Amino acid sequence: MILRQFLHTEPVIAASYLVGCGGKGLGAIVDPVDPPDRYIQAAADFGMAIRYVIDTHVHADHLSTGRALADAAGAAYVLHESAAAQFAFEAVGDGAELELGNVQLQVMHIPGHTPEHLGLLVTDRTRGPEPWLVFTGHTLMVGDMGRTELATDAENGARALFSSAQRLKRLPDYLPVLPGAFAGSVCGRALSGNPTSTIGFERRFNKTFAIGDEASFVAAMLRDIPPPPPTAARTRAANLGVDSGG
């Protein structure tokens, strides 16, 4: 399996990924931020064509380059089926499988940060049948979980996020967590500068993820919510292809 992490500080603090099968020459890009040429060249450096471009959710903190990259690479642009986008995309639901040669991406619907948020369990079948890592976007990050009021009511989002947390806790402790952001992102509060972790480490040391009672979890998520980015609603609308009226 080929895996490359891109850490961004401009125009937003975020992480994006190239993942795929070097043997079969097929790859996917997850949560792209940079211009398409960077990802196309990175894939070409590994002898891979980009089959899928996947946004884990409709972002409110930056304009996604996902659609432009998919067009440039001749790839499918993938969002969760509940995304209310005003353009054609490949809609996937919970449990859907995206094949990249010997690498498989299995979709997990893990809402809360946004209603349409998905994660990706990644398995390299040349190594074994068990998942090798999980892309968690802004649902689970290192040190905290994603804020819940940028796309929905904060309390309803927190209840959905609690359910997603319980699902992620059922994954093996050894499983690497590759999030969509790190310290400095506006989408979380107590984020670490370390851009990778494991389910087990977060279960033990991520204070929000560790909460096992729904009421306590919701209270923690509603406490000290930072101000939203001033352009959050407009940015999310643009990523949905919706005319926000300026």
Contacts in CASP RR format, 6 or more apart in sequence:
PFRMAT RR
TARGET T0000
AUTHOR 0000-0000-0000
METHOD contacts of the structure
MODEL  1
MILRQFLHTEPVIAASYLVGCGGKGLGAIVDPVDPPDRYIQAAADFGMAI
RYVIDTHVHADHLSTGRALADAAGAAYVLHESAAAQFAFEAVGDGAELEL
GNVQLQVMHIPGHTPEHLGLLVTDRTRGPEPWLVFTGHTLMVGDMGRTEL
ATDAENGARALFSSAQRLKRLPDYLPVLPGAFAGSVCGRALSGNPTSTIG
FERRFNKTFAIGDEASFVAAMLRDIPPPPPTAARTRAANLGVDSGG
1 19 0 8 1.000
1 20 0 8 1.000
1 21 0 8 1.000
1 22 0 8 1.000
1 102 0 8 1.000
1 103 0 8 1.000
1 122 0 8 1.000
1 124 0 8 1.000
1 126 0 8 1.000
1 127 0 8 1.000
1 132 0 8 1.000
2 18 0 8 1.000
2 19 0 8 1.000
2 20 0 8 1.000
2 21 0 8 1.000
2 22 0 8 1.000
2 27 0 8 1.000
2 46 0 8 1.000
2 48 0 8 1.000
3 17 0 8 1.000
3 18 0 8 1.000
3 19 0 8 1.000
3 20 0 8 1.000
3 133 0 8 1.000
4 17 0 8 1.000
4 18 0 8 1.000
4 19 0 8 1.000
4 42 0 8 1.000
5 15 0 8 1.000
5 16 0 8 1.000
5 17 0 8 1.000
5 178 0 8 1.000
5 195 0 8 1.000
5 196 0 8 1.000
6 15 0 8 1.000
6 16 0 8 1.000
6 17 0 8 1.000
6 18 0 8 1.000
6 33 0 8 1.000
6 34 0 8 1.000
6 38 0 8 1.000
6 42 0 8 1.000
7 15 0 8 1.000
7 182 0 8 1.000
7 195 0 8 1.000
8 14 0 8 1.000
8 15 0 8 1.000
8 16 0 8 1.000
8 33 0 8 1.000
8 34 0 8 1.000
11 33 0 8 1.000
11 62 0 8 1.000
12 33 0 8 1.000
12 61 0 8 1.000
12 62 0 8 1.000
12 185 0 8 1.000
13 181 0 8 1.000
13 182 0 8 1.000
13 183 0 8 1.000
13 184 0 8 1.000
13 185 0 8 1.000
13 186 0 8 1.000
14 31 0 8 1.000
14 33 0 8 1.000
14 61 0 8 1.000
14 62 0 8 1.000
14 180 0 8 1.000
14 181 0 8 1.000
14 185 0 8 1.000
15 31 0 8 1.000
15 178 0 8 1.000
15 179 0 8 1.000
15 180 0 8 1.000
15 181 0 8 1.000
15 182 0 8 1.000
15 195 0 8 1.000
16 29 0 8 1.000
16 30 0 8 1.000
16 31 0 8 1.000
16 32 0 8 1.000
16 33 0 8 1.000
16 34 0 8 1.000
16 39 0 8 1.000
16 180 0 8 1.000
17 29 0 8 1.000
17 30 0 8 1.000
17 31 0 8 1.000
17 135 0 8 1.000
17 178 0 8 1.000
18 27 0 8 1.000
18 28 0 8 1.000
18 29 0 8 1.000
18 39 0 8 1.000
18 42 0 8 1.000
18 43 0 8 1.000
18 46 0 8 1.000
18 48 0 8 1.000
19 27 0 8 1.000
19 28 0 8 1.000
19 30 0 8 1.000
19 100 0 8 1.000
19 103 0 8 1.000
19 105 0 8 1.000
19 122 0 8 1.000
19 135 0 8 1.000
20 26 0 8 1.000
20 27 0 8 1.000
20 28 0 8 1.000
20 48 0 8 1.000
20 100 0 8 1.000
20 101 0 8 1.000
20 103 0 8 1.000
21 27 0 8 1.000
21 48 0 8 1.000
21 100 0 8 1.000
21 101 0 8 1.000
21 102 0 8 1.000
21 103 0 8 1.000
21 124 0 8 1.000
22 46 0 8 1.000
22 47 0 8 1.000
22 48 0 8 1.000
23 101 0 8 1.000
23 102 0 8 1.000
24 100 0 8 1.000
24 101 0 8 1.000
24 102 0 8 1.000
25 46 0 8 1.000
25 47 0 8 1.000
25 48 0 8 1.000
25 49 0 8 1.000
25 101 0 8 1.000
26 48 0 8 1.000
26 49 0 8 1.000
26 51 0 8 1.000
26 100 0 8 1.000
26 101 0 8 1.000
26 103 0 8 1.000
27 43 0 8 1.000
27 48 0 8 1.000
27 49 0 8 1.000
27 50 0 8 1.000
27 51 0 8 1.000
27 52 0 8 1.000
27 100 0 8 1.000
27 103 0 8 1.000
28 50 0 8 1.000
28 51 0 8 1.000
28 52 0 8 1.000
28 53 0 8 1.000
28 54 0 8 1.000
28 75 0 8 1.000
28 98 0 8 1.000
28 100 0 8 1.000
28 105 0 8 1.000
29 39 0 8 1.000
29 43 0 8 1.000
29 50 0 8 1.000
29 52 0 8 1.000
29 53 0 8 1.000
29 54 0 8 1.000
29 66 0 8 1.000
29 69 0 8 1.000
29 75 0 8 1.000
30 54 0 8 1.000
30 55 0 8 1.000
30 56 0 8 1.000
30 120 0 8 1.000
30 135 0 8 1.000
31 54 0 8 1.000
31 55 0 8 1.000
31 56 0 8 1.000
31 59 0 8 1.000
31 64 0 8 1.000
31 135 0 8 1.000
31 137 0 8 1.000
31 180 0 8 1.000
32 39 0 8 1.000
32 53 0 8 1.000
32 55 0 8 1.000
32 64 0 8 1.000
32 65 0 8 1.000
32 66 0 8 1.000
32 69 0 8 1.000
33 62 0 8 1.000
33 64 0 8 1.000
33 65 0 8 1.000
34 65 0 8 1.000
35 65 0 8 1.000
35 68 0 8 1.000
36 65 0 8 1.000
36 66 0 8 1.000
36 68 0 8 1.000
36 69 0 8 1.000
36 71 0 8 1.000
36 72 0 8 1.000
36 73 0 8 1.000
37 72 0 8 1.000
39 50 0 8 1.000
39 69 0 8 1.000
39 73 0 8 1.000
40 50 0 8 1.000
40 69 0 8 1.000
40 72 0 8 1.000
40 73 0 8 1.000
43 49 0 8 1.000
43 50 0 8 1.000
43 73 0 8 1.000
49 73 0 8 1.000
50 69 0 8 1.000
50 73 0 8 1.000
50 74 0 8 1.000
50 75 0 8 1.000
51 75 0 8 1.000
51 76 0 8 1.000
51 98 0 8 1.000
51 100 0 8 1.000
52 75 0 8 1.000
52 76 0 8 1.000
52 78 0 8 1.000
52 90 0 8 1.000
52 98 0 8 1.000
52 100 0 8 1.000
52 105 0 8 1.000
53 66 0 8 1.000
53 67 0 8 1.000
53 69 0 8 1.000
53 70 0 8 1.000
53 73 0 8 1.000
53 75 0 8 1.000
53 76 0 8 1.000
53 77 0 8 1.000
53 78 0 8 1.000
54 78 0 8 1.000
54 79 0 8 1.000
54 98 0 8 1.000
54 105 0 8 1.000
54 118 0 8 1.000
54 120 0 8 1.000
55 64 0 8 1.000
55 66 0 8 1.000
55 77 0 8 1.000
55 78 0 8 1.000
55 79 0 8 1.000
55 239 0 8 1.000
56 117 0 8 1.000
56 118 0 8 1.000
56 119 0 8 1.000
56 120 0 8 1.000
56 135 0 8 1.000
56 136 0 8 1.000
56 137 0 8 1.000
56 138 0 8 1.000
56 139 0 8 1.000
56 180 0 8 1.000
57 80 0 8 1.000
57 113 0 8 1.000
57 114 0 8 1.000
57 116 0 8 1.000
57 117 0 8 1.000
57 118 0 8 1.000
57 137 0 8 1.000
57 138 0 8 1.000
57 151 0 8 1.000
58 64 0 8 1.000
58 79 0 8 1.000
58 83 0 8 1.000
58 85 0 8 1.000
58 114 0 8 1.000
58 116 0 8 1.000
58 151 0 8 1.000
58 236 0 8 1.000
58 239 0 8 1.000
58 240 0 8 1.000
59 235 0 8 1.000
59 236 0 8 1.000
59 239 0 8 1.000
60 114 0 8 1.000
60 150 0 8 1.000
60 151 0 8 1.000
60 187 0 8 1.000
60 228 0 8 1.000
60 229 0 8 1.000
60 232 0 8 1.000
60 233 0 8 1.000
60 235 0 8 1.000
60 236 0 8 1.000
60 239 0 8 1.000
61 185 0 8 1.000
61 186 0 8 1.000
61 187 0 8 1.000
61 229 0 8 1.000
61 232 0 8 1.000
61 235 0 8 1.000
62 235 0 8 1.000
63 235 0 8 1.000
63 238 0 8 1.000
63 239 0 8 1.000
64 239 0 8 1.000
66 77 0 8 1.000
67 77 0 8 1.000
67 87 0 8 1.000
67 89 0 8 1.000
69 75 0 8 1.000
70 76 0 8 1.000
70 77 0 8 1.000
76 89 0 8 1.000
76 90 0 8 1.000
77 89 0 8 1.000
77 90 0 8 1.000
78 89 0 8 1.000
78 90 0 8 1.000
78 92 0 8 1.000
78 98 0 8 1.000
79 85 0 8 1.000
79 89 0 8 1.000
79 90 0 8 1.000
79 91 0 8 1.000
79 92 0 8 1.000
79 116 0 8 1.000
79 118 0 8 1.000
80 91 0 8 1.000
80 92 0 8 1.000
80 93 0 8 1.000
80 107 0 8 1.000
80 109 0 8 1.000
80 116 0 8 1.000
80 117 0 8 1.000
80 118 0 8 1.000
81 91 0 8 1.000
81 92 0 8 1.000
81 93 0 8 1.000
82 109 0 8 1.000
82 115 0 8 1.000
82 116 0 8 1.000
83 89 0 8 1.000
83 91 0 8 1.000
83 116 0 8 1.000
83 240 0 8 1.000
84 116 0 8 1.000
84 240 0 8 1.000
85 240 0 8 1.000
85 241 0 8 1.000
86 240 0 8 1.000
86 241 0 8 1.000
86 242 0 8 1.000
87 241 0 8 1.000
92 98 0 8 1.000
92 107 0 8 1.000
92 118 0 8 1.000
93 107 0 8 1.000
93 109 0 8 1.000
93 118 0 8 1.000
94 107 0 8 1.000
94 108 0 8 1.000
94 109 0 8 1.000
94 118 0 8 1.000
95 106 0 8 1.000
95 107 0 8 1.000
95 108 0 8 1.000
95 109 0 8 1.000
96 106 0 8 1.000
96 107 0 8 1.000
97 104 0 8 1.000
97 105 0 8 1.000
97 106 0 8 1.000
97 107 0 8 1.000
98 104 0 8 1.000
98 105 0 8 1.000
98 106 0 8 1.000
98 107 0 8 1.000
98 120 0 8 1.000
99 105 0 8 1.000
102 124 0 8 1.000
102 125 0 8 1.000
102 126 0 8 1.000
103 122 0 8 1.000
103 123 0 8 1.000
103 124 0 8 1.000
103 125 0 8 1.000
104 122 0 8 1.000
104 123 0 8 1.000
104 125 0 8 1.000
105 120 0 8 1.000
105 121 0 8 1.000
105 122 0 8 1.000
106 120 0 8 1.000
106 121 0 8 1.000
106 122 0 8 1.000
106 123 0 8 1.000
106 131 0 8 1.000
107 118 0 8 1.000
107 119 0 8 1.000
107 120 0 8 1.000
108 118 0 8 1.000
108 119 0 8 1.000
108 120 0 8 1.000
108 121 0 8 1.000
108 134 0 8 1.000
108 167 0 8 1.000
109 117 0 8 1.000
109 118 0 8 1.000
109 119 0 8 1.000
110 117 0 8 1.000
110 118 0 8 1.000
110 119 0 8 1.000
110 136 0 8 1.000
110 139 0 8 1.000
110 140 0 8 1.000
110 164 0 8 1.000
110 167 0 8 1.000
110 168 0 8 1.000
111 117 0 8 1.000
111 139 0 8 1.000
111 157 0 8 1.000
111 160 0 8 1.000
111 161 0 8 1.000
111 163 0 8 1.000
111 164 0 8 1.000
112 139 0 8 1.000
112 146 0 8 1.000
112 148 0 8 1.000
112 152 0 8 1.000
112 157 0 8 1.000
112 158 0 8 1.000
112 160 0 8 1.000
112 161 0 8 1.000
112 164 0 8 1.000
113 137 0 8 1.000
113 138 0 8 1.000
113 139 0 8 1.000
113 145 0 8 1.000
113 146 0 8 1.000
113 147 0 8 1.000
113 148 0 8 1.000
113 150 0 8 1.000
113 151 0 8 1.000
113 157 0 8 1.000
113 161 0 8 1.000
113 187 0 8 1.000
114 138 0 8 1.000
114 150 0 8 1.000
114 151 0 8 1.000
114 152 0 8 1.000
115 151 0 8 1.000
115 152 0 8 1.000
115 157 0 8 1.000
115 160 0 8 1.000
117 137 0 8 1.000
117 138 0 8 1.000
117 139 0 8 1.000
117 164 0 8 1.000
119 134 0 8 1.000
119 135 0 8 1.000
119 136 0 8 1.000
119 137 0 8 1.000
119 139 0 8 1.000
120 134 0 8 1.000
120 135 0 8 1.000
121 131 0 8 1.000
121 134 0 8 1.000
121 171 0 8 1.000
122 131 0 8 1.000
122 132 0 8 1.000
122 133 0 8 1.000
122 134 0 8 1.000
122 135 0 8 1.000
123 129 0 8 1.000
123 130 0 8 1.000
123 131 0 8 1.000
123 132 0 8 1.000
124 132 0 8 1.000
130 172 0 8 1.000
131 171 0 8 1.000
131 172 0 8 1.000
131 175 0 8 1.000
132 175 0 8 1.000
132 176 0 8 1.000
133 175 0 8 1.000
133 176 0 8 1.000
133 177 0 8 1.000
133 178 0 8 1.000
134 168 0 8 1.000
134 171 0 8 1.000
134 175 0 8 1.000
134 176 0 8 1.000
134 177 0 8 1.000
134 178 0 8 1.000
134 199 0 8 1.000
135 178 0 8 1.000
135 179 0 8 1.000
135 180 0 8 1.000
136 168 0 8 1.000
136 177 0 8 1.000
136 178 0 8 1.000
136 179 0 8 1.000
136 180 0 8 1.000
137 179 0 8 1.000
137 180 0 8 1.000
137 181 0 8 1.000
138 146 0 8 1.000
138 179 0 8 1.000
138 180 0 8 1.000
138 181 0 8 1.000
138 185 0 8 1.000
138 187 0 8 1.000
138 188 0 8 1.000
139 145 0 8 1.000
139 146 0 8 1.000
139 161 0 8 1.000
139 164 0 8 1.000
139 165 0 8 1.000
139 168 0 8 1.000
140 146 0 8 1.000
140 164 0 8 1.000
140 165 0 8 1.000
140 168 0 8 1.000
140 177 0 8 1.000
140 179 0 8 1.000
140 202 0 8 1.000
140 206 0 8 1.000
140 209 0 8 1.000
141 179 0 8 1.000
141 180 0 8 1.000
141 181 0 8 1.000
141 182 0 8 1.000
141 185 0 8 1.000
141 187 0 8 1.000
141 188 0 8 1.000
141 191 0 8 1.000
141 192 0 8 1.000
142 177 0 8 1.000
142 179 0 8 1.000
142 182 0 8 1.000
142 191 0 8 1.000
142 192 0 8 1.000
142 193 0 8 1.000
142 194 0 8 1.000
142 195 0 8 1.000
142 196 0 8 1.000
142 197 0 8 1.000
142 202 0 8 1.000
142 206 0 8 1.000
143 190 0 8 1.000
143 191 0 8 1.000
143 192 0 8 1.000
143 197 0 8 1.000
143 202 0 8 1.000
143 205 0 8 1.000
143 206 0 8 1.000
143 207 0 8 1.000
143 208 0 8 1.000
143 209 0 8 1.000
144 188 0 8 1.000
144 189 0 8 1.000
144 190 0 8 1.000
144 191 0 8 1.000
144 206 0 8 1.000
144 207 0 8 1.000
144 208 0 8 1.000
144 209 0 8 1.000
145 161 0 8 1.000
145 165 0 8 1.000
145 188 0 8 1.000
145 206 0 8 1.000
145 208 0 8 1.000
145 209 0 8 1.000
145 221 0 8 1.000
146 161 0 8 1.000
146 187 0 8 1.000
146 188 0 8 1.000
147 154 0 8 1.000
147 187 0 8 1.000
147 188 0 8 1.000
147 189 0 8 1.000
147 221 0 8 1.000
147 225 0 8 1.000
147 226 0 8 1.000
148 154 0 8 1.000
148 155 0 8 1.000
148 156 0 8 1.000
148 157 0 8 1.000
148 158 0 8 1.000
148 160 0 8 1.000
148 161 0 8 1.000
148 221 0 8 1.000
149 157 0 8 1.000
149 225 0 8 1.000
149 228 0 8 1.000
150 187 0 8 1.000
150 228 0 8 1.000
150 232 0 8 1.000
150 236 0 8 1.000
151 236 0 8 1.000
152 160 0 8 1.000
154 221 0 8 1.000
154 222 0 8 1.000
154 225 0 8 1.000
155 218 0 8 1.000
155 222 0 8 1.000
157 221 0 8 1.000
158 217 0 8 1.000
158 218 0 8 1.000
158 221 0 8 1.000
158 222 0 8 1.000
159 214 0 8 1.000
159 218 0 8 1.000
161 217 0 8 1.000
161 221 0 8 1.000
162 214 0 8 1.000
162 217 0 8 1.000
162 218 0 8 1.000
165 208 0 8 1.000
165 209 0 8 1.000
165 211 0 8 1.000
165 217 0 8 1.000
166 212 0 8 1.000
168 199 0 8 1.000
168 209 0 8 1.000
169 199 0 8 1.000
169 203 0 8 1.000
169 209 0 8 1.000
171 199 0 8 1.000
172 199 0 8 1.000
173 198 0 8 1.000
173 199 0 8 1.000
173 200 0 8 1.000
173 203 0 8 1.000
174 198 0 8 1.000
174 199 0 8 1.000
174 200 0 8 1.000
175 198 0 8 1.000
175 199 0 8 1.000
175 200 0 8 1.000
176 196 0 8 1.000
176 197 0 8 1.000
176 198 0 8 1.000
177 196 0 8 1.000
177 197 0 8 1.000
177 198 0 8 1.000
177 199 0 8 1.000
177 202 0 8 1.000
178 195 0 8 1.000
178 196 0 8 1.000
179 195 0 8 1.000
179 196 0 8 1.000
179 197 0 8 1.000
181 187 0 8 1.000
181 188 0 8 1.000
181 191 0 8 1.000
182 191 0 8 1.000
182 192 0 8 1.000
182 193 0 8 1.000
182 194 0 8 1.000
182 195 0 8 1.000
183 191 0 8 1.000
183 192 0 8 1.000
183 193 0 8 1.000
184 191 0 8 1.000
185 191 0 8 1.000
186 226 0 8 1.000
186 228 0 8 1.000
186 229 0 8 1.000
188 226 0 8 1.000
189 224 0 8 1.000
189 226 0 8 1.000
190 207 0 8 1.000
190 208 0 8 1.000
202 209 0 8 1.000
203 209 0 8 1.000
203 210 0 8 1.000
204 210 0 8 1.000
207 220 0 8 1.000
208 217 0 8 1.000
208 220 0 8 1.000
208 221 0 8 1.000
211 217 0 8 1.000
211 220 0 8 1.000
229 235 0 8 1.000
233 244 0 8 1.000
234 244 0 8 1.000
234 246 0 8 1.000
237 243 0 8 1.000
237 244 0 8 1.000
238 244 0 8 1.000
END
